[in-house]
Amino acid sequence: MPQSSAIEWAWDPRSPNTIAPATETLDPILTLADFNVIKYDEEAKGLDLAACCGSPWYWMVNHVVTLDEHDDTGHPYKRFPAKPHLQAVAEDWWWCGLRYPILAFPKSRKQIMTWVISLLFFGECQFRAGRRNIVQSQDEDESKAIIEKMHGVWNRQAPWIRTGAEWTTSSAKFANDSTFLSVPGGPSQLQGPTPSGYLMDEVGDHKEAAATFEAALAAVVGSSGTVLGGRRMVLVGRCPQSWWYNEFLADKLGAK
Protein backbone atom coordinates (compact mmCIF):
# COMPACT_ATOMS: atom_id res chain seq x y z
CA MET A 1 0.00 0.00 0.00
CA PRO A 2 1.55 3.36 -0.96
CA GLN A 3 2.08 5.77 1.90
CA SER A 4 -0.12 8.54 0.46
CA SER A 5 -3.23 6.34 0.42
CA ALA A 6 -2.59 5.12 3.97
CA ILE A 7 -2.37 8.66 5.33
CA GLU A 8 -5.89 9.46 4.11
CA TRP A 9 -7.37 7.44 6.98
CA ALA A 10 -4.47 7.40 9.39
CA TRP A 11 -5.20 7.48 13.14
CA ASP A 12 -8.80 8.64 12.75
CA PRO A 13 -11.11 6.55 15.00
CA ARG A 14 -14.11 7.54 12.85
CA SER A 15 -12.72 5.57 9.92
CA PRO A 16 -13.66 1.89 9.42
CA ASN A 17 -10.03 1.18 8.46
CA THR A 18 -8.62 1.89 11.92
CA ILE A 19 -8.07 -0.47 14.85
CA ALA A 20 -8.82 0.56 18.43
CA PRO A 21 -6.01 -0.30 20.89
CA ALA A 22 -8.24 -2.61 22.94
CA THR A 23 -8.53 -5.12 20.10
CA GLU A 24 -4.85 -5.94 19.99
CA THR A 25 -2.39 -8.12 21.89
CA LEU A 26 -0.03 -6.63 24.44
CA ASP A 27 3.11 -8.34 23.16
CA PRO A 28 5.04 -6.92 20.19
CA ILE A 29 4.08 -8.71 17.00
CA LEU A 30 7.23 -8.18 14.97
CA THR A 31 10.52 -9.90 15.85
CA LEU A 32 13.98 -9.14 14.52
CA ALA A 33 13.53 -11.98 12.04
CA ASP A 34 10.30 -10.37 10.85
CA PHE A 35 12.06 -7.06 10.24
CA ASN A 36 14.78 -8.79 8.26
CA VAL A 37 12.09 -10.24 5.98
CA ILE A 38 10.02 -7.08 5.67
CA LYS A 39 12.91 -4.85 4.63
CA TYR A 40 13.33 -6.83 1.39
CA ASP A 41 9.60 -7.16 0.60
CA GLU A 42 7.78 -4.09 -0.75
CA GLU A 43 4.32 -5.56 -0.16
CA ALA A 44 5.20 -6.40 3.45
CA LYS A 45 6.47 -2.86 3.96
CA GLY A 46 3.14 -1.51 2.75
CA LEU A 47 1.17 -3.80 5.06
CA ASP A 48 3.34 -2.85 8.04
CA LEU A 49 2.89 0.85 7.28
CA ALA A 50 -0.87 0.39 6.91
CA ALA A 51 -0.99 -1.30 10.32
CA CYS A 52 0.90 1.63 11.86
CA CYS A 53 -1.49 4.06 10.19
CA GLY A 54 -4.45 2.10 11.52
CA SER A 55 -3.37 1.71 15.12
CA PRO A 56 -1.29 3.73 17.59
CA TRP A 57 -0.68 0.67 19.76
CA TYR A 58 0.68 -1.40 16.88
CA TRP A 59 3.07 1.42 15.99
CA MET A 60 4.27 1.93 19.55
CA VAL A 61 4.94 -1.71 20.48
CA ASN A 62 6.55 -2.56 17.14
CA HIS A 63 8.36 0.56 15.96
CA VAL A 64 9.07 2.83 18.94
CA VAL A 65 12.58 2.34 20.33
CA THR A 66 13.53 4.48 23.31
CA LEU A 67 16.81 5.42 24.95
CA ASP A 68 16.99 4.51 28.64
CA GLU A 69 19.46 6.97 30.17
CA HIS A 70 19.42 5.04 33.46
CA ASP A 71 20.29 1.66 31.94
CA ASP A 72 23.25 -0.15 33.51
CA THR A 73 23.04 -3.39 31.52
CA GLY A 74 24.83 -2.19 28.42
CA HIS A 75 21.61 -2.25 26.36
CA PRO A 76 20.14 1.27 26.69
CA TYR A 77 17.93 1.04 23.58
CA LYS A 78 14.61 -0.61 24.37
CA ARG A 79 11.28 -1.20 22.68
CA PHE A 80 8.23 0.56 24.04
CA PRO A 81 6.98 -1.43 27.07
CA ALA A 82 3.75 -3.25 26.15
CA LYS A 83 2.10 -2.98 29.58
CA PRO A 84 -1.66 -3.24 30.23
CA HIS A 85 -2.01 0.16 31.92
CA LEU A 86 -0.28 1.86 28.99
CA GLN A 87 -2.61 0.15 26.53
CA ALA A 88 -5.55 1.43 28.59
CA VAL A 89 -4.14 4.97 28.40
CA ALA A 90 -3.72 4.62 24.63
CA GLU A 91 -7.33 3.50 24.33
CA ASP A 92 -8.61 6.45 26.39
CA TRP A 93 -6.53 8.84 24.29
CA TRP A 94 -7.83 7.19 21.09
CA TRP A 95 -11.48 7.93 21.87
CA CYS A 96 -10.93 11.35 23.46
CA GLY A 97 -12.51 14.02 21.27
CA LEU A 98 -15.37 11.81 20.18
CA ARG A 99 -16.79 10.76 23.54
CA TYR A 100 -15.51 13.52 25.85
CA PRO A 101 -13.44 16.69 25.55
CA ILE A 102 -10.76 16.24 28.25
CA LEU A 103 -8.61 13.48 29.75
CA ALA A 104 -6.82 13.93 33.09
CA PHE A 105 -4.25 11.54 34.58
CA PRO A 106 -2.56 11.78 37.97
CA LYS A 107 0.79 10.01 37.70
CA SER A 108 3.85 8.75 39.49
CA ARG A 109 7.33 8.96 37.98
CA LYS A 110 7.47 5.28 36.98
CA GLN A 111 4.19 5.29 35.06
CA ILE A 112 5.84 7.14 32.10
CA MET A 113 2.53 8.91 31.51
CA THR A 114 4.06 12.02 29.91
CA TRP A 115 6.10 9.83 27.60
CA VAL A 116 3.07 7.82 26.44
CA ILE A 117 0.81 10.82 25.78
CA SER A 118 3.61 12.72 24.02
CA LEU A 119 4.24 9.68 21.80
CA LEU A 120 0.56 9.43 20.91
CA PHE A 121 0.35 13.08 19.90
CA PHE A 122 3.64 12.80 18.01
CA GLY A 123 2.61 9.62 16.21
CA GLU A 124 -0.68 11.18 15.16
CA CYS A 125 1.24 13.99 13.49
CA GLN A 126 3.43 11.50 11.65
CA PHE A 127 0.55 9.36 10.39
CA ARG A 128 -2.32 11.80 10.01
CA ALA A 129 -2.29 14.87 7.78
CA GLY A 130 -3.02 18.41 8.87
CA ARG A 131 -2.69 18.05 12.65
CA ARG A 132 -1.17 20.59 15.05
CA ASN A 133 -0.40 18.97 18.40
CA ILE A 134 1.15 20.83 21.32
CA VAL A 135 2.86 19.55 24.46
CA GLN A 136 3.33 22.24 27.12
CA SER A 137 5.94 21.80 29.86
CA GLN A 138 6.63 24.10 32.78
CA ASP A 139 9.94 25.43 31.43
CA GLU A 140 11.99 25.67 28.24
CA ASP A 141 14.49 22.94 29.14
CA GLU A 142 11.71 20.39 29.65
CA SER A 143 10.14 21.50 26.39
CA LYS A 144 13.36 20.97 24.43
CA ALA A 145 13.91 17.60 26.11
CA ILE A 146 10.57 16.33 24.78
CA ILE A 147 11.48 17.34 21.23
CA GLU A 148 14.88 15.66 21.61
CA LYS A 149 13.21 12.41 22.72
CA MET A 150 10.69 12.51 19.88
CA HIS A 151 13.48 13.13 17.38
CA GLY A 152 15.21 10.01 18.68
CA VAL A 153 12.02 7.97 18.26
CA TRP A 154 11.52 9.28 14.74
CA ASN A 155 15.11 8.58 13.72
CA ARG A 156 15.12 4.98 15.00
CA GLN A 157 12.05 3.88 13.06
CA ALA A 158 12.30 1.57 10.08
CA PRO A 159 12.82 3.63 6.90
CA TRP A 160 9.52 2.48 5.38
CA ILE A 161 7.67 3.85 8.46
CA ARG A 162 9.53 7.11 9.04
CA THR A 163 7.79 10.10 7.47
CA GLY A 164 9.89 13.03 6.26
CA ALA A 165 10.13 15.88 8.78
CA GLU A 166 11.94 19.17 9.39
CA TRP A 167 13.19 19.59 12.96
CA THR A 168 13.98 22.53 15.22
CA THR A 169 14.65 22.60 18.97
CA SER A 170 10.92 23.11 19.57
CA SER A 171 9.07 21.46 16.68
CA ALA A 172 8.76 18.82 14.00
CA LYS A 173 7.07 19.78 10.73
CA PHE A 174 6.01 16.71 8.75
CA ALA A 175 5.69 16.30 5.00
CA ASN A 176 1.94 15.70 5.46
CA ASP A 177 1.47 19.26 6.82
CA SER A 178 1.18 18.16 10.45
CA THR A 179 3.20 19.88 13.17
CA PHE A 180 4.27 18.67 16.61
CA LEU A 181 5.26 21.46 19.01
CA SER A 182 6.68 21.48 22.51
CA VAL A 183 6.44 24.82 24.31
CA PRO A 184 7.28 26.17 27.78
CA GLY A 185 4.64 27.28 30.27
CA GLY A 186 2.39 30.32 30.11
CA PRO A 187 -0.92 31.21 28.42
CA SER A 188 0.84 33.33 25.78
CA GLN A 189 2.38 30.16 24.31
CA LEU A 190 -1.09 29.08 23.15
CA GLN A 191 -1.75 32.12 21.00
CA GLY A 192 -1.88 31.45 17.28
CA PRO A 193 -3.43 28.64 15.24
CA THR A 194 -5.92 26.39 17.04
CA PRO A 195 -4.30 23.15 18.22
CA SER A 196 -5.69 19.79 17.19
CA GLY A 197 -4.34 18.21 20.37
CA TYR A 198 -2.89 19.56 23.61
CA LEU A 199 -1.01 18.03 26.55
CA MET A 200 -0.42 20.08 29.70
CA ASP A 201 2.37 18.22 31.47
CA GLU A 202 3.06 18.46 35.21
CA VAL A 203 0.05 20.66 35.84
CA GLY A 204 0.98 21.34 39.46
CA ASP A 205 4.39 22.77 38.50
CA HIS A 206 3.14 25.47 36.11
CA LYS A 207 3.50 28.98 37.56
CA GLU A 208 0.43 30.19 35.68
CA ALA A 209 -1.48 26.93 35.73
CA ALA A 210 -4.98 28.41 35.98
CA ALA A 211 -4.50 31.01 33.23
CA THR A 212 -2.76 28.45 31.00
CA PHE A 213 -5.53 25.91 31.51
CA GLU A 214 -8.18 28.48 30.63
CA ALA A 215 -6.29 29.50 27.48
CA ALA A 216 -5.94 25.87 26.41
CA LEU A 217 -9.59 25.15 27.17
CA ALA A 218 -10.68 28.05 25.00
CA ALA A 219 -8.35 27.04 22.17
CA VAL A 220 -9.14 23.31 22.08
CA VAL A 221 -12.65 22.99 23.48
CA GLY A 222 -14.14 26.44 22.93
CA SER A 223 -17.28 27.88 24.46
CA SER A 224 -19.47 24.89 23.55
CA GLY A 225 -17.74 22.59 26.03
CA THR A 226 -17.38 19.84 23.43
CA VAL A 227 -14.50 18.85 21.18
CA LEU A 228 -15.08 18.83 17.44
CA GLY A 229 -13.06 17.21 14.68
CA GLY A 230 -11.20 14.78 16.92
CA ARG A 231 -9.43 17.42 19.02
CA ARG A 232 -7.98 16.20 22.29
CA MET A 233 -6.99 17.92 25.54
CA VAL A 234 -4.98 15.93 28.10
CA LEU A 235 -3.78 16.95 31.57
CA VAL A 236 -1.04 15.09 33.45
CA GLY A 237 0.24 15.84 36.93
CA ARG A 238 2.24 14.25 39.72
CA CYS A 239 0.30 15.23 42.81
CA PRO A 240 -1.90 13.83 45.60
CA GLN A 241 -5.08 12.43 44.09
CA SER A 242 -7.22 14.25 46.65
CA TRP A 243 -5.83 17.61 45.47
CA TRP A 244 -6.08 16.61 41.80
CA TYR A 245 -9.73 15.59 41.90
CA ASN A 246 -11.16 17.67 44.74
CA GLU A 247 -9.28 20.93 44.19
CA PHE A 248 -7.73 21.38 40.75
CA LEU A 249 -10.22 19.63 38.48
CA ALA A 250 -13.27 20.59 40.53
CA ASP A 251 -12.27 24.26 40.37
CA LYS A 252 -11.12 24.37 36.74
CA LEU A 253 -14.07 22.43 35.37
CA GLY A 254 -16.61 24.44 37.33
CA ALA A 255 -17.71 21.73 39.73
CA LYS A 256 -17.55 23.93 42.79
C-alpha positions in Angstrom: 0.0 0.0 0.0 1.6 3.4 -1.0 2.1 5.8 1.9 -0.1 8.5 0.5 -3.2 6.3 0.4 -2.6 5.1 4.0 -2.4 8.7 5.3 -5.9 9.5 4.1 -7.4 7.4 7.0 -4.5 7.4 9.4 -5.2 7.5 13.1 -8.8 8.6 12.7 -11.1 6.5 15.0 -14.1 7.5 12.9 -12.7 5.6 9.9 -13.7 1.9 9.4 -10.0 1.2 8.5 -8.6 1.9 11.9 -8.1 -0.5 14.8 -8.8 0.6 18.4 -6.0 -0.3 20.9 -8.2 -2.6 22.9 -8.5 -5.1 20.1 -4.8 -5.9 20.0 -2.4 -8.1 21.9 0.0 -6.6 24.4 3.1 -8.3 23.2 5.0 -6.9 20.2 4.1 -8.7 17.0 7.2 -8.2 15.0 10.5 -9.9 15.8 14.0 -9.1 14.5 13.5 -12.0 12.0 10.3 -10.4 10.9 12.1 -7.1 10.2 14.8 -8.8 8.3 12.1 -10.2 6.0 10.0 -7.1 5.7 12.9 -4.9 4.6 13.3 -6.8 1.4 9.6 -7.2 0.6 7.8 -4.1 -0.7 4.3 -5.6 -0.2 5.2 -6.4 3.4 6.5 -2.9 4.0 3.1 -1.5 2.7 1.2 -3.8 5.1 3.3 -2.8 8.0 2.9 0.9 7.3 -0.9 0.4 6.9 -1.0 -1.3 10.3 0.9 1.6 11.9 -1.5 4.1 10.2 -4.5 2.1 11.5 -3.4 1.7 15.1 -1.3 3.7 17.6 -0.7 0.7 19.8 0.7 -1.4 16.9 3.1 1.4 16.0 4.3 1.9 19.6 4.9 -1.7 20.5 6.5 -2.6 17.1 8.4 0.6 16.0 9.1 2.8 18.9 12.6 2.3 20.3 13.5 4.5 23.3 16.8 5.4 25.0 17.0 4.5 28.6 19.5 7.0 30.2 19.4 5.0 33.5 20.3 1.7 31.9 23.2 -0.1 33.5 23.0 -3.4 31.5 24.8 -2.2 28.4 21.6 -2.3 26.4 20.1 1.3 26.7 17.9 1.0 23.6 14.6 -0.6 24.4 11.3 -1.2 22.7 8.2 0.6 24.0 7.0 -1.4 27.1 3.8 -3.3 26.2 2.1 -3.0 29.6 -1.7 -3.2 30.2 -2.0 0.2 31.9 -0.3 1.9 29.0 -2.6 0.1 26.5 -5.6 1.4 28.6 -4.1 5.0 28.4 -3.7 4.6 24.6 -7.3 3.5 24.3 -8.6 6.4 26.4 -6.5 8.8 24.3 -7.8 7.2 21.1 -11.5 7.9 21.9 -10.9 11.4 23.5 -12.5 14.0 21.3 -15.4 11.8 20.2 -16.8 10.8 23.5 -15.5 13.5 25.8 -13.4 16.7 25.6 -10.8 16.2 28.2 -8.6 13.5 29.8 -6.8 13.9 33.1 -4.3 11.5 34.6 -2.6 11.8 38.0 0.8 10.0 37.7 3.8 8.7 39.5 7.3 9.0 38.0 7.5 5.3 37.0 4.2 5.3 35.1 5.8 7.1 32.1 2.5 8.9 31.5 4.1 12.0 29.9 6.1 9.8 27.6 3.1 7.8 26.4 0.8 10.8 25.8 3.6 12.7 24.0 4.2 9.7 21.8 0.6 9.4 20.9 0.4 13.1 19.9 3.6 12.8 18.0 2.6 9.6 16.2 -0.7 11.2 15.2 1.2 14.0 13.5 3.4 11.5 11.6 0.6 9.4 10.4 -2.3 11.8 10.0 -2.3 14.9 7.8 -3.0 18.4 8.9 -2.7 18.0 12.7 -1.2 20.6 15.0 -0.4 19.0 18.4 1.2 20.8 21.3 2.9 19.6 24.5 3.3 22.2 27.1 5.9 21.8 29.9 6.6 24.1 32.8 9.9 25.4 31.4 12.0 25.7 28.2 14.5 22.9 29.1 11.7 20.4 29.6 10.1 21.5 26.4 13.4 21.0 24.4 13.9 17.6 26.1 10.6 16.3 24.8 11.5 17.3 21.2 14.9 15.7 21.6 13.2 12.4 22.7 10.7 12.5 19.9 13.5 13.1 17.4 15.2 10.0 18.7 12.0 8.0 18.3 11.5 9.3 14.7 15.1 8.6 13.7 15.1 5.0 15.0 12.1 3.9 13.1 12.3 1.6 10.1 12.8 3.6 6.9 9.5 2.5 5.4 7.7 3.8 8.5 9.5 7.1 9.0 7.8 10.1 7.5 9.9 13.0 6.3 10.1 15.9 8.8 11.9 19.2 9.4 13.2 19.6 13.0 14.0 22.5 15.2 14.7 22.6 19.0 10.9 23.1 19.6 9.1 21.5 16.7 8.8 18.8 14.0 7.1 19.8 10.7 6.0 16.7 8.7 5.7 16.3 5.0 1.9 15.7 5.5 1.5 19.3 6.8 1.2 18.2 10.4 3.2 19.9 13.2 4.3 18.7 16.6 5.3 21.5 19.0 6.7 21.5 22.5 6.4 24.8 24.3 7.3 26.2 27.8 4.6 27.3 30.3 2.4 30.3 30.1 -0.9 31.2 28.4 0.8 33.3 25.8 2.4 30.2 24.3 -1.1 29.1 23.2 -1.7 32.1 21.0 -1.9 31.5 17.3 -3.4 28.6 15.2 -5.9 26.4 17.0 -4.3 23.2 18.2 -5.7 19.8 17.2 -4.3 18.2 20.4 -2.9 19.6 23.6 -1.0 18.0 26.5 -0.4 20.1 29.7 2.4 18.2 31.5 3.1 18.5 35.2 0.0 20.7 35.8 1.0 21.3 39.5 4.4 22.8 38.5 3.1 25.5 36.1 3.5 29.0 37.6 0.4 30.2 35.7 -1.5 26.9 35.7 -5.0 28.4 36.0 -4.5 31.0 33.2 -2.8 28.4 31.0 -5.5 25.9 31.5 -8.2 28.5 30.6 -6.3 29.5 27.5 -5.9 25.9 26.4 -9.6 25.2 27.2 -10.7 28.1 25.0 -8.4 27.0 22.2 -9.1 23.3 22.1 -12.7 23.0 23.5 -14.1 26.4 22.9 -17.3 27.9 24.5 -19.5 24.9 23.5 -17.7 22.6 26.0 -17.4 19.8 23.4 -14.5 18.8 21.2 -15.1 18.8 17.4 -13.1 17.2 14.7 -11.2 14.8 16.9 -9.4 17.4 19.0 -8.0 16.2 22.3 -7.0 17.9 25.5 -5.0 15.9 28.1 -3.8 17.0 31.6 -1.0 15.1 33.5 0.2 15.8 36.9 2.2 14.3 39.7 0.3 15.2 42.8 -1.9 13.8 45.6 -5.1 12.4 44.1 -7.2 14.3 46.6 -5.8 17.6 45.5 -6.1 16.6 41.8 -9.7 15.6 41.9 -11.2 17.7 44.7 -9.3 20.9 44.2 -7.7 21.4 40.7 -10.2 19.6 38.5 -13.3 20.6 40.5 -12.3 24.3 40.4 -11.1 24.4 36.7 -14.1 22.4 35.4 -16.6 24.4 37.3 -17.7 21.7 39.7 -17.5 23.9 42.8 
